Amino acid sequence: MRALFKENVIETLVGLIVVVVAVWFVGTAYARTATGGSGYLLAARFPNATGISVGTDVRVSGIKIGKVETQRLDPKTFQAVVQLRVAGDVRFPTDSSAAITSEGILGGSYIALSPGGDTTMLKAGDEISDTQGAQDLMALMGSVINRSGAKPAAPPPAPAPALAAPAAQ
């Protein structure tokens, strides 16, 4: 075996470098995407939760501060009940709001939290009551397209020309 390594030193070093880079990549990817089990849970009810699923980002001012932990349907109200795991160092006033927002026409969706101004803070397990569900972009685009094809209102008829008096000869 030793003789094999001596003959193929360059291949062995390249293989070792590939393994080290792969381990570094996996570690970096995990550190960037995982919020871990840390933080606390908040609940939110949405009339329409299209575009979000478990693992969807929760952001404040565009900065990721958590993720969607669970999602279920309330059988009484038929609303989507979403559990949000939020970083432990971020606290929200009780009058904060949550909205399902799109990154753009082709982008994904995320939950945007907007802090309120109350002095009382939400505790673990509390529910955000001010929510806005996802907008149906296809219906919105369809309504714009349908309106753009409509004929404009006809202009009012021009007034009849006044009869001129005959010219004197």
N, C-alpha and C positions, 0 to 999 in steps of 0.2 A: 504494500500500500504506500509506503514511504517513497519508494522508487517512482510510483505513479505521480505523486505530488511534486517530486523533484523535476520530473520531466515536463510537467504541465503547470509550472508556477504561475504563469500569466493567466491561464484559464482559471486557476484556483482563486487568484486575487480578484479577477473580474466577477466571478461567482459570489465571492464574499461581499464585494461592493454592492452587487445587485440585491443580495439579501438584506444588507444594512439599509439601503435606500428604501426597500419595500417595507421594512419594519418602521422606519421613520415616517413614511407616507401614511401608513395605517394609523400610527399614533397621532399624527397631526390631524388627519381627517376626523378621528374620534374626538379629539380635544375641541375641534371647531364646531362639530355638530351636536355633541352631547351636552345637555344641561345637567346630566346626571340625575340622581334622585333628590338633589338639593332643591331648595326653594319651597314654595307653598302652593296649595291648590286654591283656585278661585273658580266659581261656576258662572256661566252665562247662558241665557236662553235666547235662541235666534228663531225667527219665523221661517227663515230660509238659510240653510247652511251649505248651499251648493259651493263646491270648490275647496272645502276644507276637509281634512281627515286627520287621523292620529299622526302626530309629528309635524303638523303645519306650524309655521312660525307665529309667535306672538311678539309684536313690536310696539315700541313707543318711540315716536319721532324717527321712525325708520330703523331703529336699532333693535336687534333681536334680544329679547329679555326672557324668552320662554318658549314653550311649545304646547300644542294641544295634546293632552294626556288621554282623554277618553271622549267618546261621543255616543249619545243615545237619544232615542225618541221618547218624549213624555207622552204616555198613552192617553192622558186626560186632555192636554192642551194641544197635542200634535206639534209641539215645538221641539227643536233640536236643543238638547241640554249638553253643553260642552264644558269639560273640565280643563282648565288652563293651569299648567305648572309654570309659575313665575319665579324669577330669581329672588332669593331671600333678602337681598339688600335693597330691593325696590318695593316701596310701599305706595298704595293708592288710596286716595280719599274715597269715602263712601259714595260720592256723587260722580264717580268716574264713569266713562262710557266705553263700549266695545263695538267695533264695526268690522264686518267682513269686507275687506278691500282687495282690489285687484292690482297687480303690479303693472298692468297695461292690457292691451287687447290680447296679446299672445302670452303674457306672463301668468304666473300662478297667483293664487290668492293667499292672504294672510289675515290675521286678526290684529287690528290696530286698536290699541288702548289709548284713551285720552284722559289724562288725570283731571279730576274736578278741583274745586276750591275749598271743599269742606275740611275742617280740622280733624274730624274723626276718620281714622284709617280702616280699611277693610282688613279683616283677620282671615286666617286660613279657614277655608270652607265657606266663606261668605259668597254671596251672589251679586254680580254686577247687574243692576236692574235696567239701566239705560243701554239698549243694544239696537243695532241696525243690521239686518240680514243682508245677504248677498244680492246684488243687483243682477237681473237677467240681461246680460249684454246682447244676446241674440235678439231678444224682443225689442230692446232699445234701438239697435241698429235697424231692425225691420221697420220700426215706426218712423225713423229718420228717412229711410229709403222710400217708404210709402208716401210720406209728406213731400219729398222732393219731386215725385212724379206727378203730383196733383197740378191741374191746370190753374193758372192764376185767374182771379176774378176778371171778367170782361170789363174794359174801361167804359165809362158812361158814353152814350152816343154824343157825337159832336152836335152843337146847335145848328139849326138850319140857317143857311146864309140869308141875310137880310136882302129884301128886294130893293134894288137901287132905283131911284127916280129916273125917268127918261131924261136924257140930256137934251138941253135946249139947242135948237138949230139956228 
